[in-house]
Amino acid sequence: RSGEQTKAAYLYSKVFDLCPRYRLEAYKSFKFFKAEEEAVIALCKNNHEKAVYYTIMAYYTELPDTMYINKIYQLEPKSTELEVLLCREISKIEYKLQSIYGSEAEIAGNVLYTAEIINAASLLKQRIAQIADAGNTANPAIWNMALAYMGYLQNDVKTADFYMSKINPDMLNMKLNNQYNVLKVLVEIIRTDRITATTEVAIIPYIKKMRAAFDYKKGILQEEDLYDESQKNHQFADRAYATLMTEILSRAYASQGDNVKALICMSAGESDASFYPYTYYDGDFLNSTTFRIMDKSVKIDDLRAILQFVSNPRTTEFDNFICNHTGIEIPSLVELIGTKFIRMNDFGNAVSILMINPENRKDDIGDYIDSNPFGDTISETHSKTSADTVVYTKLSFARRMFELENLLKSDPANAASYYYQLANAYYNISYNGNSWAIVQYNRSSGEVYGIDKNSIINDYYTAKKSLDYFLRAKNSSEDKEFKARCTMLAAKAYQLQTLSFREYWSDKPLMQEEYFVNNPYFESLYKDYRKTALYKQAIGQCTYLKDFVANYKKR
């Protein structure tokens, strides 16, 4: 307010240094002052105060630049702020370096940009080496570790090995020891083109050390208030193990086409993630990222390979470790494979795999799993009805569907009944059906928009097979009441093909209004079956049919 901006900048640097509680506020306020660097430095009483001022200035530097690191090092070489600034400088070029080495197109299209980043990395590496060789910092190991990491970023194994050899891991605290172990794993991964059995032998000692540190910290976390801000450093201190497994090893295996170990490692990294605060993962495998990927993206053959891998005896220390620490639950994996077979209407294979775990899991979704998938109510409901007299599991459902399919071939005289039961089942395991949980693990009201038309589960959203089977049942019978019921239920299945979200699938979408105005099955029900008892029941329960008939009479 007095206009003494130089003095204000100096005083805020003092607050930044001496008042940790207000450090962030001091840092944010600092940028509003237009003070000359020489003038502020003139007010500083010693080298420490000058170093603090340069530290703040360094934090405001966006582009790679070692100028302030140099100034701080000259004034106060053992300042711990240097370690933070070191990590920050590496972070500035880290992503760009990884992009360059991972994309030939970027190199071809951005030659100047590429040269600039590589040059910045070279200058930073050179300055870090000078400081590391002097050995005059608060923690020289960090500087050697930084050089080793720079070598990793540039795929320079020789440089990484050289600087890692300068570090004595026995002299590191737990946090730095974790970083050391991560680096050892990273360097071994890039030593060859792919992870081999030799690589696994080389990295397993470091992974086991990280797991031991993780277990130690997990024990602390279990005894603490996870949401107490004073415990934040403890809470997040040991994510290194989880990151190593989920981000580094999992991706490395995936990049070389080994989906089995990729997913086992991912699950091993997140299996204890519920001990971290501010996470949505509650420790249940079915709520994990690994399971969601398996559910949406992984083929049955890979899931079967995972099942075999985790179920059978392992022959190596590495394989034994990842299987012992994975969060993959065999019963849930068996159920997922069976579920995928049901989605494909391959009920024989579904029965075979689900028989491994006959008491297959029921989700906590209440009435949904208890609804009768063979029920034939006219009204649309996910609540229990009088038809829900039998409780089905995925296994008993698949077994009944397999039986009905075989009866169609062996007992054609009763085909109408079998088609009808199958049609009801296919509808009820669709998006609108009462037993959607047989084929899906969750359901939301907005998921129907933008559905992939090539998805293997697209019939879940369209119920085309249900519609087809209702019409087959109708055409296989001479009973007029039965034909009327098949027609009404066909109209209900037809609804899923006329919702407005079909515009994602067709150049000429059927809009939802067509369900009420031009529904061919409502028209047939009115013209051919309006004297049946079923029609009288339907017109009293279905307002869509009632509106259709009212409009139809006006034509």
N, C-alpha and C positions, 0 to 999 in steps of 0.2 A: 504493500500500500504506500510505503514511503518512497518507492522508486529505487531502493537499494537492491537491485536484483543480484548483483555479484555477492553481496553479503548473504542474501536469502539462499542463494545456491550453496554457498559454503555451509550455512547452518543446516540446510536439509541434508547435506552430505554427512554432517555430524549425527543427525537423527538416524540416518541410514546405518551408520556404524555402531552407535551406542544403544539404540532402542529397537531391538528385534521385533517387538510388537507392532511398531509403526514403520517398519522398514519398507513395506510395500507402498504405503501412503507417501512416504518420502520419495521413493523412486518415481511414482506417478506424478508427483508435484514438480519434480526437478525439471521436467521437460518444458515447463511454462516460462522458465527464466531465460532471458537472452543475456547471458554473461560470457565475457571473453575468458577463454581457458587460462591465459596467463594471469588475468586479474584474480581469478578464484585461487589459483595455485599460490599467488602472493600472500593470500590470507592464511594459508595452511601453516601450522606451527611446526610440523615435522614430516618426515617421509611417510609415516603411516597415514596421516591425513591426506597427503597427496595421492597415495595409492588408492585410498577409498574413493576420492574424486574420480580418478581414472577408471576405477571399477564401474562406477555408475555410467560414465561415458561409454565404456565398452559394451555395457548392456544395451545401450541405445544404437549400437552399430549393427546394421542389418546385413551388410555384405561381408564376405570373408575378409578379415583384416587382422594382422597380428600386432598392429602398432601399439595398442594399449596394453596388450600382454607384455610387450617389450618394456614399456615404461614402468609398469607395475613391478616386473621382475627386477629391473634395475634399482627400484626404490625399496622393495620389500620381497625378496625372493621366496620367503617362506609363507607368504600370504596364502591362506586356503582358498581365497577368491580366485586365484590363478587356476586352481583345479576345475572350478565351475566354468570359468571362461574357456578353458581348454576344451571341455566337453561341448560347450556351446559352439566353438569354432568348428569342431569336427562335425557337429550336427548340421551346420550350414551347408557343408559340401557333401555330406554322407548320402543323402537321397539322390543328389545330382550324379554322383559317381556311380551309384548303383544303376541309375537310369542309363548312363552312358554305356557301361559294360554290358547292360542287358538289352540294348536296342541298337541294332545297326542302322535302322531308319533315322534315329535321332542323330547319330554321328554324321550320316550322309546329309541330313537336312540342316544341321546346325554346327558347321565346322568351327566358326568363331566362338560360339558358345561353349563347345566342347573344349577347345584349346584354353579358354579362360578358366574353366573349372579345373582342368588338369593342372594348369599353372598355379592356381590358388592352392590346390592340394599339395603340389610340390613345395611351394614356399612354406606352407604350414608344417609340412613334414620336416623340412630343413630346420625350421626354428625350434620345433619340439625336440629334435635330435640334439641341438646345441644345448638346450636347457637340461635334457635328460643326461647327457654326457657330463655336464658340470656337477650333477648330483647335489645341488644346493637348495632344492625345494623342500617343502614340508613333507612330501611323500613322493620320493623319486619313482617308486614302482608305478604310480599312475601315469607318469610320462612315458615310461617304457611300454606300458600297456597300451597307451594311445598310439604309439608308433607301430606296435604289433597290429593294432586294429586298422590303422591306415594301410598296412601291408595287406590285410585281409580284404579291405575295400577295393584294392587295386589288383587283387588276385596274385599278390607277390608273396608266395609262401616263404621264400628265402629270407626276406626282410622280417616277416612275422616271426619266424623261428628264431632269428638272431636276437630280437628284442625280448621275446618271451624267455629266452635262456638267461637273460639278465635279472629275472625276477625270482625271488625266493618265496614260494607260496606259503611257507611256514611262518613267514614274518608278516603276513597280511591279516587284517581283521576279516570277519565273516563276510561283510559286504564286498570287499575287494577280492576276497578269495572266490566268491561266486562269479565275479567278473572275469577273474583269471580262468576259472574252469570253463565258462562260456566261450572265452577266446580260444582255449585249447580245442574245444569241440569244433568251433567255426573253422579253425585252420586245418584241422584234419579233414573236414568235409570238402574243402577246396583243394586238398592235396592231390586228389584224383578226380576224374570226371563224374564219378558216382560213388555213393556209399556202398562199400563192399563189406564182406565179413572181416577183412583186415581193419577197415575203418571202425567197425563196431567194437572190435577188441581194443583199439586205441582210445576210443572215447568213453567206454563204459566206466573206467575208474573216476573220471571227472563228473559224469552224470550221477554216479552213486554218492559222491561227495556233496553235490548240490542237493540231492534228495535228502541226505542226512541233515543239511542245514535247514532245508524246508521243513522237515519233521520237527526240528528243534523250535523253529519259529512258530510252527503250527501249535505246538504245545503251549507257547506263550499266548498266542492269540485266543486259545480256548479259555484262558483264564482272565482275559481282559475284556473290557467294554469296547467292542469293535467300533463303536460310533463316537468314542471319546476322542476329540480332536487332539488331545495331548499324546495319544498313542499312534498318531498317523504314521510316524516314521517306522514304528514296528509293523504296522499293518501292511505297508507296501514294500517293506525292505526285502522280502523274499519272493517277489514275483519272478525272479530270474529263472528258477526251475520251471515254472509253468510256461514262461515265454519260450524257453529253450525247447520244450517238448511240443508245444502247440504251434509255434511260429517258425522255428528253425528246422528241427528234425522232421516234423510232419510235412512241411513244404518241400524239404529236400527229397524225401521219399516220394511224394506226389509227383515232383518234377521228373523223376526217373521211372514213373509208371507203377510204383509199388504202393497201391492204394491200401493194401492190408496193413503194412507197418505205418503208413501215413496216418490212418485213422486210429490205430492202437496207440501211437505216440500222442496224437491229439487228445485222446481221452485220458491218457495218463497225466497229461499236463493240466487238465481241467477237473480231474476227478475229486480234488480237494478244494476247488475254487470257492466252495460255499464258506470257507473260513475267512475269505476276504470280505470286507464290508463293501457296500455300494455295488453289489452284484445281484443280478436277477437269478443266478443259478443257485438252486437250493440243494444240490448234491444228488438229486434224482437223475439217473442216466437218461430217462425219457425227456428231461428238460434241458439236456446238454446240447451244445453246438454240434458235437460229434454225432449225436443221434439225429438231429435235424438234417445234417448233411447226408447221413445214411438213408434217411427216409426220403428225401427229395432227389438225391443225385446219384446214389451208389447202386450199381447193378446187382442183381441177385447172386451172380457168380462170385463177385467180390465179397458179398456178405457171407456167403457160404465158406469162402476161403478164410475169412476172419474167424468164423465160428470154429472151423477146423484148427486154426492156428492157436486160438486161446484155449481150446478144449483138450488138445493133445499135449503130451510131454514135450518140453523144449530141450534142445541140445546145446545151446550156447548161453553164456552168462547174460549177454545183451537181451536175447529173446526172453529169457526167464525174467529179467528185470522189468521189461515193458509190460509183460503179461501180468506180473504180480501187482503192478501199480496202475494198470488200466482201470477205467471206470466202466468198461463195457460189461454189461450183465448178460450172461448167456440166456436166461429165460426171455428177457426182453428182445435180444437179438433173434432168437428163434421165432418169437411172435412177429417181429418186423418182417422176416423173410416170408412167413406165412401170410401176412397181410399183403405183401406185394404180389404173391401168387393169387390171392383173392381179387385184388384189383385187376389182374390180368384174366380173371375168370378161369384160372387154372386150378380148379378145386381139388383135383386128385393130388397134385404136388403140395397144395396147401395142407391137406390132411396129413400127408406123409411127414412134412416138416413139423407141423404143430403137435404131432404125436410124440415128439421128443420131449415136449413139455405139456402134457395133457391138461394140467391145471393152469392153463394159460391166463395171463394177467388181465384183470379188469381195471380199467382206468377209473379215476374218481370223477365220473361224469354222470353219476346218479341214474336217472330213469332212461337215459339215452341207450345204454347198453342193455337195459332190461326190456326194451320195447320189442315186440314181436316182428321180426323182419319179414314174416310171411303174412302179416295182417293186411286187410284190404279195406280200411276205412275210407269213406268218401271225403270227409273233412281232413284238412291238413293240420297235423299236430305232432309235436315232439313230446307231448305229455303221455303218461300211461293211459291206456284205454281198456275196455272190457276184453279186447282181443289179446291183450298182453298177458297171457296165462302161462307162457313158457319162457324161461330165461335161457338165452342163447349165449354161448361163447363163440369166439372165432372158429374154434375147432368144430363144435357141433353144427354151426352154420355151414361151414365148408363141407362137412360130411353130408348134410342134408342136400345141399346143392349138387354135389357129386352124384348122390343117389337119384335125384330127380332127372339129371341129365341122362343117366343110364336107363331110367324108366322110360324116357321118351323113345329110346331105341328098342327096348325089349317089350314094351306094352303100348303100342301105338293106338290101341282102342280107347285108352284113357288119356290121350295126348292133350286134350283140352284142359284137364285138371292140372297136368304137369306144367304145361305152358303158363297157366294162370298163376300157379304158385311161384314159378321162376320169375314171371313178370313182376309180381308183387315184391319179391326179394330184390330184384334189380332196381326197382324204384326206391325201395326203403333204404338201400345202401347208397343212394345218390345224395346229392347236396340237399335236396328238399326232404329226404326220407327220414323216418323215425330211427333208423339204425345206421346213420352215417358213420358212427364210431367204429363200426366193423372194418371200415376201409381207411379211415382217417384218424389222426391223433388229436386234431383240433379243428375248429370250424369258426369262421367269422362271417359277419353279414356282408362285408365288403370284398371278400376274396374273389367273387365271381367276375369282377371287372378286370379285363385284360388277361384272361386266362390263355395260356399257350395252347393253340389249337392242335399242336402235334403231341401234346402230353399224352402219355399212355393212360392217364386217368381222366381223359376228357369226357368219357361217358358218365363220370361222376357228376358232371355239370349239365349234361344234356339228356340223360336217361333214354337214349335212343334204343338201346337193347330192350328196355322195359316196354316202350311203346310197341316195338316190333313183336314182342312176345304176347302182349295183350291182344294184338290183332290176330296173331296165330291162334291163340286160345279161342277167340271169337269165331274164327273161320272153321275151327275144328268141332264146333258144337251146334246143335239144332235147338237148344233150349233158349227161348227168347229172353227170359229173365237174365240168364247167364250172359247172353250176347249184350244185353243192355248194360250190365255191370262192367263187362270188358270195355265197352265203348266209353263209359263214364271215366273209368280209370285210365284209358288211353288218352282221354282229353286232359286228365291231370298230368300225365307224363309229358304230353305235348307242350305244356306250359313252359317247361325248362328250355325248350327250343325256340321260344318266342320272346324271351326277355331282351331288353334293349342292349345288353352287353354282347349279343351276338354280332354286333357291328364290328367287333374285333376279328370275326371269323369269316365274314362274307362281304362281298361287294354290294349285295342287295339284302341287308339284314331284315329279318322279320321283327317288327317292333312289338312291344308288349301289347299294344292296343289290338293287334290282330288276334290275340288270344280271346278277346271279348267279342270281336266283331266278325271275324272270318274263320273261327275254329271249326274245321270240318267234322270233328267228332261231336261237338255240341250240336251241330246241324243234324248229324245222323241220329243222335240220341232223341232230338225233338221230332224229326220226321218219321223215324222208324220205330221208336220205342216209347213214345209219350204215353201210351196206355198201360205201360208196365208198372208194377209196384216200385221197381227200382227208380224209375223216372220220378215218380211222386216223392220218393224219399230224397232223391238228389236235388230236385227243384226247391225242396224245403231247407236243404242244408248248404247248398252251394250258391252263393250270391252271384258268382261269375256266370253260372248257367242261367240264373234267373234274369240277369241283365242281358245276356245274349238272346234269350227267347223274346224278351220285350222288344229288343231292336229288330229281331228277325221278323216279328209279326208286322212291323211297320213297312217292310220292304214291298 
